[in-house]
């Protein structure tokens, strides 16, 4: 009988301690109030902080050439183009920037396709593909002076020959080059083969 009383008393004591513990836990929880709700909502709505991405190598190259473009993402687009062309044995090369006159004046990029591996490049373009030289886009050869290497033709001011005065291979290269740049938001200037205007 005594044992039963002790057991019953112990059970009630344990139950009382458990209840007190739960009450203590409840007391530790702050009641939901206006202040905590406002803080929680503000934390949920706050945008995550993002650090500005460093400028790409092409963005730096454009700045070095004095190319002030309205869209800073142009350098990133040309860098994507470079990554596409590298496995094909080609790379874009910036010759400079020019200001276009007319109804919509603005900066334009003068870009050549440069052959880095002629054996690979022959799978996508045509003509003589010597490593370390620009892809033949049919520039006016008459401007070359004696003793200058062929790469000296790759200057900003050189004009392309008309389509009917160049070979089918050159015509193919022109269409291919303009198509690749067009895919990255660089529109060919009419009458030019290596001058491109960034589009949105």
C-alpha positions as CSV (number, residue, x, y, z in Angstrom):
1,X,0.0,0.0,0.0
2,X,2.9,2.3,0.9
3,X,4.6,1.4,-2.3
4,X,1.5,2.4,-4.3
5,X,1.3,5.8,-2.6
6,X,5.0,6.5,-3.4
7,X,4.6,5.5,-7.0
8,X,1.4,7.6,-7.3
9,X,3.2,10.6,-5.7
10,X,6.2,10.2,-8.0
11,X,4.0,10.0,-11.0
12,X,2.1,13.2,-10.0
13,X,5.5,14.9,-9.3
14,X,6.9,14.0,-12.7
15,X,3.7,15.2,-14.4
16,X,3.9,18.5,-12.6
17,X,7.6,19.0,-13.6
18,X,6.8,18.2,-17.2
19,X,4.0,20.8,-17.2
20,X,6.2,23.4,-15.6
21,X,8.9,22.7,-18.3
22,X,6.3,23.1,-21.1
23,X,5.1,26.4,-19.5
24,X,8.7,27.5,-19.3
25,X,9.2,26.8,-23.0
26,X,6.0,28.7,-23.8
27,X,7.3,31.6,-21.8
28,X,10.6,31.7,-23.8
29,X,8.7,32.2,-27.1
30,X,7.9,35.9,-27.6
31,X,4.3,36.5,-28.4
32,X,3.7,37.5,-32.0
33,X,3.5,41.3,-32.0
34,X,3.5,44.1,-34.5
35,X,7.2,44.7,-34.3
36,X,8.3,41.2,-35.0
37,X,5.8,40.8,-37.9
38,X,7.1,44.0,-39.5
39,X,10.7,42.8,-39.2
40,X,9.9,39.4,-40.6
41,X,8.1,40.9,-43.6
42,X,10.9,43.3,-44.3
43,X,13.4,40.5,-44.1
44,X,11.3,38.4,-46.5
45,X,10.9,41.3,-49.0
46,X,14.6,42.5,-48.9
47,X,16.3,41.6,-52.2
48,X,19.5,39.5,-51.8
49,X,22.6,41.7,-52.0
50,X,24.6,41.0,-55.2
51,X,28.1,42.3,-56.0
52,X,28.6,43.8,-59.4
53,X,30.3,41.4,-61.8
54,X,33.8,42.4,-62.8
55,X,34.1,43.7,-66.4
56,X,34.9,41.0,-69.0
57,X,38.2,41.0,-70.9
58,X,36.3,42.2,-74.0
59,X,34.7,45.1,-72.1
60,X,38.2,46.2,-71.0
61,X,39.4,45.9,-74.7
62,X,36.5,48.1,-75.9
63,X,37.4,50.7,-73.3
64,X,41.0,50.6,-74.2
65,X,40.1,51.3,-77.8
66,X,38.0,54.3,-76.7
67,X,34.7,52.5,-77.6
68,X,31.9,54.2,-75.5
69,X,28.9,52.0,-76.0
70,X,25.4,52.6,-74.5
71,X,25.1,48.9,-73.6
72,X,27.9,47.6,-71.3
73,X,26.8,44.0,-72.1
74,X,28.3,44.3,-75.7
75,X,31.6,43.2,-74.3
76,X,30.0,40.1,-72.8
77,X,28.4,39.2,-76.1
78,X,31.6,39.5,-78.0
79,X,33.3,37.3,-75.4
80,X,30.6,34.7,-75.9
81,X,31.2,34.9,-79.6
82,X,34.9,34.3,-79.0
83,X,34.2,31.2,-76.9
84,X,32.1,29.9,-79.9
85,X,34.8,30.5,-82.4
86,X,37.8,29.2,-80.5
87,X,37.1,25.5,-81.2
88,X,36.7,26.5,-84.9
89,X,40.2,27.9,-85.2
90,X,39.0,31.5,-85.4
91,X,38.7,34.5,-83.1
92,X,37.2,38.0,-83.3
93,X,39.7,40.9,-83.3
94,X,38.8,44.5,-82.6
95,X,40.4,46.9,-85.0
96,X,38.7,50.0,-83.5
97,X,35.5,52.0,-83.2
98,X,34.0,54.4,-85.6
99,X,31.3,57.0,-85.3
100,X,28.5,56.6,-87.8
101,X,27.0,59.7,-89.5
102,X,23.5,59.9,-90.7
103,X,20.0,59.8,-89.2
104,X,21.1,57.6,-86.2
105,X,24.7,58.5,-85.4
106,X,26.4,56.1,-82.9
107,X,29.5,54.0,-82.3
108,X,30.2,50.9,-84.4
109,X,32.8,48.2,-83.9
110,X,35.3,47.2,-86.6
111,X,35.8,43.5,-86.1
112,X,37.8,41.0,-88.1
113,X,37.7,37.2,-88.0
114,X,41.3,36.1,-87.3
115,X,42.5,32.6,-88.2
116,X,44.2,30.8,-85.3
117,X,44.1,27.3,-86.8
118,X,43.5,27.1,-90.5
119,X,42.9,23.3,-90.5
120,X,39.9,23.7,-88.1
121,X,38.7,26.9,-89.8
122,X,38.3,25.3,-93.2
123,X,35.3,23.4,-91.8
124,X,33.3,26.6,-91.6
125,X,34.9,29.2,-93.9
126,X,36.6,29.3,-97.3
127,X,39.6,30.6,-99.1
128,X,43.3,30.7,-98.0
129,X,43.3,30.2,-94.2
130,X,46.9,31.0,-93.0
131,X,47.3,30.9,-89.3
132,X,47.9,34.4,-87.9
133,X,46.1,36.3,-90.7
134,X,42.6,37.8,-91.0
135,X,39.9,35.9,-92.8
136,X,39.6,37.1,-96.4
137,X,36.6,39.5,-96.5
138,X,37.6,41.2,-99.8
139,X,39.2,44.5,-98.6
140,X,40.7,46.8,-101.1
141,X,44.2,45.4,-101.7
142,X,45.3,48.6,-103.6
143,X,46.0,50.3,-100.2
144,X,48.8,47.9,-99.4
145,X,52.2,49.4,-99.9
146,X,55.4,47.5,-100.8
147,X,57.1,45.7,-97.9
148,X,54.0,45.7,-95.7
149,X,52.8,42.4,-94.4
150,X,49.3,41.3,-95.4
151,X,48.1,41.9,-91.8
152,X,48.7,45.6,-92.4
153,X,45.5,45.6,-94.4
154,X,43.5,45.1,-91.3
155,X,43.0,48.8,-90.5
156,X,39.9,50.6,-89.5
157,X,39.5,52.7,-92.7
158,X,39.8,50.0,-95.4
159,X,36.8,49.7,-97.6
160,X,35.4,46.4,-98.9
161,X,35.3,45.7,-102.6
162,X,31.8,45.3,-104.1
163,X,30.3,41.8,-104.0
164,X,30.5,41.5,-107.8
165,X,34.3,42.0,-107.7
166,X,35.1,39.3,-105.2
167,X,35.3,35.6,-105.4
168,X,32.4,33.3,-104.3
169,X,34.6,32.2,-101.3
170,X,34.9,35.8,-100.1
171,X,31.1,36.3,-100.6
172,X,30.5,33.2,-98.5
173,X,32.9,34.4,-95.8
174,X,31.2,37.8,-95.6
175,X,27.8,36.2,-95.2
176,X,29.1,33.8,-92.5
177,X,30.9,36.5,-90.5
178,X,27.9,38.9,-90.6
179,X,25.6,36.0,-89.6
180,X,27.8,35.0,-86.6
181,X,27.9,38.6,-85.3
182,X,24.2,39.1,-85.9
183,X,23.5,36.1,-83.6
184,X,25.1,38.1,-80.8
185,X,23.3,41.4,-81.4
186,X,25.8,43.1,-83.7
187,X,24.2,44.3,-86.9
188,X,26.3,44.8,-90.1
189,X,26.4,48.3,-91.4
190,X,25.1,48.3,-95.0
191,X,27.9,48.4,-97.5
192,X,30.5,47.3,-95.0
193,X,31.7,43.8,-94.1
194,X,33.5,44.3,-90.8
195,X,31.7,47.2,-89.2
196,X,28.9,46.4,-86.8
197,X,26.4,48.3,-84.7
198,X,25.3,46.8,-81.4
199,X,21.5,46.3,-81.2
200,X,19.5,45.9,-78.0
